[in-house]
Amino acid sequence: MTGIIYIRVSSDEQVKGTSLDEQLEACQKYCADNNIEILAIFREEGASAKSTEREKFLEAIEFCRKHKPDAFIVWKGDRFARNLLDREVHR
């Protein structure tokens, strides 16, 4: 099984903390525990989930279109999208 990891923080304060590193470690552990080969990691710093116009998010979606990974790994659902409607649109 293959997958990509998408991690995101929404504020400069979060960027300076360890949140991104903690998200990445948790996602990598999940992949290791579930035999998921990581094809790419997308790291979004200081981008709100209120909009889908996020540079790394859009790159991740385009990567998925081209490479067809089995999984799109995020630490929590709100790292992907702020509301359920956005999450449904990008399935």
Backbone bond lengths (Angstrom), bond angles and torsions (degrees), N, CA, C in turn:
res aa  C-N    CA-C-N  psi(-1)  N-CA   C-N-CA  omega(-1)  CA-C   N-CA-C  phi
1 M - - - 1.447 - - 1.528 107.80 -
2 T 1.339 116.03 143.70 1.463 121.48 179.06 1.524 110.04 -120.40
3 G 1.327 115.71 158.92 1.454 119.44 178.65 1.514 111.67 -161.31
4 I 1.326 114.37 169.48 1.457 121.18 172.45 1.518 107.37 -121.75
5 I 1.316 115.45 157.26 1.461 121.62 177.22 1.522 107.73 -114.44
6 Y 1.340 115.66 133.72 1.468 121.79 174.92 1.516 107.33 -124.07
7 I 1.338 116.28 120.58 1.455 121.03 177.19 1.518 108.28 -121.42
8 R 1.343 115.95 148.87 1.463 119.50 -174.77 1.519 110.43 -154.23
9 V 1.324 114.72 144.00 1.457 121.89 166.17 1.516 106.78 -127.01
10 S 1.332 116.11 153.76 1.457 119.36 -172.62 1.517 114.99 -104.65
11 S 1.331 117.59 -9.63 1.464 118.22 -177.74 1.519 110.96 -133.48
12 D 1.330 115.52 158.34 1.461 120.05 176.67 1.521 110.90 -60.72
13 E 1.330 116.68 -34.86 1.461 120.89 179.24 1.529 110.38 -61.56
14 Q 1.321 116.44 -42.58 1.458 120.37 178.48 1.531 111.00 -67.76
15 V 1.340 117.29 -35.82 1.461 121.31 179.33 1.526 110.16 -59.30
16 K 1.327 116.41 -41.14 1.464 121.48 -177.32 1.525 112.28 -73.79
17 G 1.316 117.61 -19.91 1.461 121.66 179.46 1.516 110.90 -82.58
18 T 1.309 115.65 -161.72 1.469 120.01 -178.16 1.519 112.37 -103.01
19 S 1.310 117.19 9.24 1.453 120.72 -174.00 1.531 112.71 -56.56
20 L 1.319 118.24 -45.70 1.466 120.25 -179.29 1.529 110.97 -63.66
21 D 1.310 116.57 -43.92 1.465 119.84 179.61 1.526 111.06 -64.13
22 E 1.334 116.56 -40.69 1.468 119.93 178.18 1.521 111.05 -65.02
23 Q 1.327 116.97 -41.79 1.462 120.13 177.47 1.526 110.54 -60.88
24 L 1.334 115.62 -45.47 1.461 119.87 -178.34 1.527 110.82 -62.78
25 E 1.312 117.30 -46.40 1.463 120.18 179.44 1.528 111.68 -59.77
26 A 1.324 116.80 -42.88 1.470 120.36 179.97 1.529 110.63 -64.98
27 C 1.319 117.06 -41.83 1.471 120.57 179.82 1.528 111.09 -67.59
28 Q 1.328 117.31 -41.15 1.465 120.61 177.87 1.525 110.84 -63.93
29 K 1.326 117.14 -40.38 1.466 120.53 177.42 1.520 110.59 -62.94
30 Y 1.347 116.34 -43.38 1.458 120.23 177.90 1.530 110.34 -57.97
31 C 1.324 116.04 -45.52 1.464 120.25 179.86 1.530 110.76 -62.48
32 A 1.316 117.09 -45.03 1.465 120.59 179.34 1.532 111.03 -61.83
33 D 1.325 116.26 -43.95 1.462 121.16 -178.85 1.528 112.69 -66.56
34 N 1.326 116.73 -24.43 1.461 121.07 -175.82 1.528 113.03 -114.09
35 N 1.323 116.54 17.65 1.471 122.30 177.19 1.526 112.94 53.07
36 I 1.327 115.63 45.88 1.462 121.15 177.69 1.520 108.59 -104.24
37 E 1.317 116.23 119.32 1.467 121.63 176.36 1.530 108.20 -76.22
38 I 1.318 116.83 124.14 1.470 121.27 -179.00 1.528 109.10 -83.01
39 L 1.322 116.08 117.61 1.458 121.36 179.37 1.523 112.61 -86.42
40 A 1.337 116.76 -32.17 1.466 120.98 -177.68 1.518 109.08 -162.90
41 I 1.332 114.45 155.54 1.464 122.04 175.72 1.514 107.68 -125.28
42 F 1.334 116.16 129.42 1.464 122.35 179.28 1.518 107.84 -115.77
43 R 1.329 115.85 123.11 1.467 123.20 -173.21 1.531 108.94 -118.14
44 E 1.323 116.06 112.29 1.474 122.68 -177.44 1.522 108.58 -106.23
45 E 1.329 116.94 118.21 1.463 121.28 -178.07 1.521 110.68 -108.53
46 G 1.318 115.81 121.14 1.457 121.02 175.18 1.515 115.01 70.45
47 A 1.346 117.92 39.35 1.461 121.70 179.88 1.525 110.09 -122.52
48 S 1.300 116.73 126.33 1.460 121.66 -178.33 1.525 111.20 -75.44
49 A 1.324 115.94 144.74 1.462 121.43 175.91 1.519 111.81 -81.58
50 K 1.322 117.48 2.13 1.460 120.12 177.94 1.519 110.98 -68.62
51 S 1.320 116.66 -16.87 1.459 121.97 -179.68 1.519 109.52 -129.40
52 T 1.312 116.61 145.76 1.463 120.20 174.10 1.523 110.57 -88.96
53 E 1.326 117.32 2.45 1.462 121.77 178.60 1.529 109.71 -86.81
54 R 1.314 115.29 63.36 1.467 122.21 178.79 1.519 107.54 -114.37
55 E 1.325 116.75 128.72 1.462 121.93 -173.08 1.524 113.40 -53.91
56 K 1.319 117.39 -54.17 1.469 120.59 -176.68 1.525 112.00 -70.98
57 F 1.326 116.72 -32.81 1.455 120.49 176.19 1.529 110.17 -62.18
58 L 1.330 115.82 -46.48 1.463 119.98 179.19 1.527 111.19 -64.90
59 E 1.329 117.02 -37.12 1.466 120.15 175.35 1.532 110.07 -62.97
60 A 1.327 116.96 -40.83 1.467 121.02 179.40 1.528 110.86 -62.97
61 I 1.318 117.08 -43.34 1.467 120.96 178.67 1.526 110.33 -62.61
62 E 1.318 116.96 -44.02 1.474 121.02 179.15 1.537 110.33 -64.24
63 F 1.329 116.88 -40.38 1.459 120.93 176.72 1.529 109.89 -58.43
64 C 1.322 116.45 -43.99 1.467 121.07 179.40 1.524 111.73 -62.09
65 R 1.311 116.36 -40.00 1.470 119.58 178.38 1.522 111.44 -61.43
66 K 1.318 116.44 -39.38 1.472 120.94 -176.76 1.526 112.92 -81.12
67 H 1.331 117.59 -40.69 1.460 121.00 -170.26 1.522 115.11 -105.56
68 K 1.316 117.80 -11.07 1.470 123.54 174.82 1.537 114.24 51.52
69 P 1.339 118.14 55.28 1.472 118.62 175.82 1.525 110.30 -66.06
70 D 1.310 115.72 159.02 1.463 120.74 179.33 1.519 112.34 -79.05
71 A 1.338 117.09 -24.09 1.466 120.12 -173.99 1.529 111.34 -141.32
72 F 1.327 114.94 145.34 1.465 123.87 173.59 1.519 104.68 -115.87
73 I 1.322 117.29 103.50 1.454 122.56 -170.41 1.528 110.38 -94.16
74 V 1.324 116.83 126.78 1.465 123.15 173.45 1.519 107.58 -131.11
75 W 1.325 115.95 154.31 1.461 121.24 -179.32 1.523 110.48 -66.90
76 K 1.332 117.08 -44.79 1.464 123.61 177.67 1.518 107.60 -143.78
77 G 1.320 116.66 156.42 1.461 121.25 -179.37 1.515 114.01 -56.77
78 D 1.342 117.20 -32.90 1.459 118.80 -178.37 1.529 112.38 -74.44
79 R 1.327 118.25 -8.83 1.466 120.82 173.33 1.534 109.57 -76.09
80 F 1.313 115.48 -25.26 1.461 121.41 179.77 1.524 110.54 -84.52
81 A 1.323 116.55 -52.37 1.467 121.29 -178.37 1.523 109.06 -153.76
82 R 1.302 116.04 148.01 1.460 121.43 -176.56 1.527 112.11 -75.43
83 N 1.328 117.54 -34.04 1.462 118.21 -178.77 1.523 111.04 -126.79
84 L 1.309 115.84 161.15 1.457 122.47 -175.82 1.522 112.44 -61.00
85 L 1.337 118.55 -36.63 1.452 121.06 -179.11 1.521 110.65 -60.48
86 D 1.328 118.93 -44.71 1.451 121.33 177.26 1.516 111.60 -61.17
87 R 1.333 117.71 -39.40 1.454 121.69 -179.89 1.523 110.68 -63.64
88 E 1.326 117.32 -39.77 1.456 122.05 -179.65 1.527 111.96 -68.01
89 V 1.334 116.86 -37.99 1.460 121.77 -177.70 1.520 111.80 -61.59
90 H 1.321 118.48 -34.05 1.449 121.39 -172.54 1.527 114.17 -100.04
91 R 1.309 117.40 17.60 1.470 119.60 178.04 1.502 110.53 -75.37
